[in-house]
């Protein structure tokens, strides 16, 4: 059943008391997004008792928006290999604009100021743009002219800008899909799935179909480039069916799903892993990932930084990484040492190279660099070797898990205890030495977004916002937090977005992914069917 509504998506939350864990919050009749008073429609469909899909259309095409060329500004760093960037100092930007003007290009310099977040924002720098086009195709000749002048450029739509002075005046349009799960009514299970194995990504719709899911959205960040590790491998914490299959990145937030009760929480998670024998204990550095390659960084000993850095692949030549059969057909190959440990904790093989199949019920541990002699001293065929991994919650204790516990990675935090708390710097979305260009593209600009969290009534909301289109502009991180609060969310965090953003309901993709086709992803959040009707679900 579908019902068009113009009032609040969610009914007002029940009154809370002073000792309640979550603050009182209600959803708004309209999203806090763009200019006030924009037209907004909401169509709600019941997918199962306790599960609804609400599609929101806000705003309308805005004739004041246009396509323009954005110029890559050569670095003014003394490093000759420093890359060009979207932003630079005013002096560097003016110098580029002057050279383009000499070449006949009507270039302009614009200051970029970003909305203030919890730990980032403000003046980012200066960009160079040229041209004003109704259609993207009309700008092709200008790109060629800029290239002839010695500069790279690309066409961007001004509706995708997240500038502090303009986002409150944009008229849209925006398209969002919201899946709401009420644990008091829904008899199924909220879970996460990575598919057949970790190193082979699958689309959200494939993951949903394999589990006969009522609905689902894409979930955490994952390795996309083979140079950064195994494609499909989560780039942050991953707990599936109660098993820890990937370690956290620093203390980034994780979305914790209790499938027994369908309760959801957001916690900053860390981890503790060891390999031990009677004579010694040595620390693990990773789980189910390519040794030496740490996507998004966040581990002590990582280079160039042990802090989280979004979309950066750190390295570490001295690693001890544990693997389970969930990783794939074989573990990554290379120089080093690999030890196989069976289900009883007995060492069954010690190999002087990395790369092997992990038998069912067993684990392997790979060592590189200085970790090789450490592992060799502990691992002897026929002797016991204990491999231990625990995700640690905000209380400093091992996160309690059952076979129905799932945890997916993401970040930054968006809303905490009912208040906006966008922690872009803490969670690695601010890069040092790049003139704020990564922040500009990833945080400041509007992009397709996926996010999740809970409202004051304990319901879980899974939200997608389409973007990178003139039909739906996408959201900046500031707008994402504003929308989360508009929907009544008291806890919310960002998940993987961009081309990954996908929403599935009743067996079909219901949003408009930004790529030419649906992107395979590392994992997905799935609303699984009634526990009494789960025949055919993938284990």
Secondary structure by P-SEA (a helix, b strand, c coil): cbbbbccccccccccccccccccbbbbbccccccccccbbbbbbbbccccbbbbbbbcccccccbbbbbbbbcccccccccccccccccaaaaaaaaaaaaaaccbbbbbbbbcccccccccccbbbbbbbbbcccccaaaaaaaaaaabbbbbbbbcccccccccccccccbbbbbbbbbccccccccccccccccccbbbcaaaaaaaacccccccccccccccccccccccccbbbcccccccccccccccccccccccbbbbbbcccccccccccbbbbbcccccccccccccccccccccccccccbbbbbccbbbbbccccccccccccbbbbbbcccccccccccbbbbbbcccbbbbbbcccaaaaaaacccccbbbbbbbbbbccccccccccccbbbbbbcccccccccccccccccccccccccaaaaaaccccccccccccccccbbbbbbbbbccccccccccaaaaaaaaaaacccbbbbccccccccccccccccccccccccccccbbbbbcccccccccccc
